[in-house]
Amino acid sequence: NVYADISYILHDETALLPLLKQTLLNEKLQKRVLFGTDFFVVRNHKSDKQMLADMMCGLTEEEFDIIARENPVEFLHTI
């Protein structure tokens, strides 16, 4: 029952995207990654809109759906 969110590191997609793409190839790990922004922390670096755009450009629609829609629903069912 361990999940990881990619919140603070979103401000640096060049560091995040290669590792995230690799992680999403692993069926067990991909189900444990959550998209998040920690908006009050990362807003110093980028706007929420820019962070979302960067993620959506770097991931397929299916990959983004897994971490931003499917996994959060599963997470909420575990608590």
Rosetta blueprint (number, residue, H / E / L):
1 N L
2 V L
3 Y L
4 A E
5 D E
6 I L
7 S L
8 Y H
9 I H
10 L H
11 H H
12 D L
13 E H
14 T H
15 A H
16 L H
17 L H
18 P H
19 L H
20 L H
21 K H
22 Q H
23 T H
24 L H
25 L L
26 N L
27 E H
28 K H
29 L H
30 Q H
31 K L
32 R L
33 V E
34 L E
35 F L
36 G L
37 T L
38 D L
39 F H
40 F H
41 V H
42 V H
43 R L
44 N L
45 H L
46 K L
47 S L
48 D H
49 K H
50 Q H
51 M H
52 L H
53 A H
54 D H
55 M H
56 M H
57 C H
58 G H
59 L L
60 T L
61 E H
62 E H
63 E H
64 F H
65 D H
66 I H
67 I H
68 A H
69 R H
70 E H
71 N H
72 P H
73 V H
74 E H
75 F H
76 L H
77 H H
78 T H
79 I L
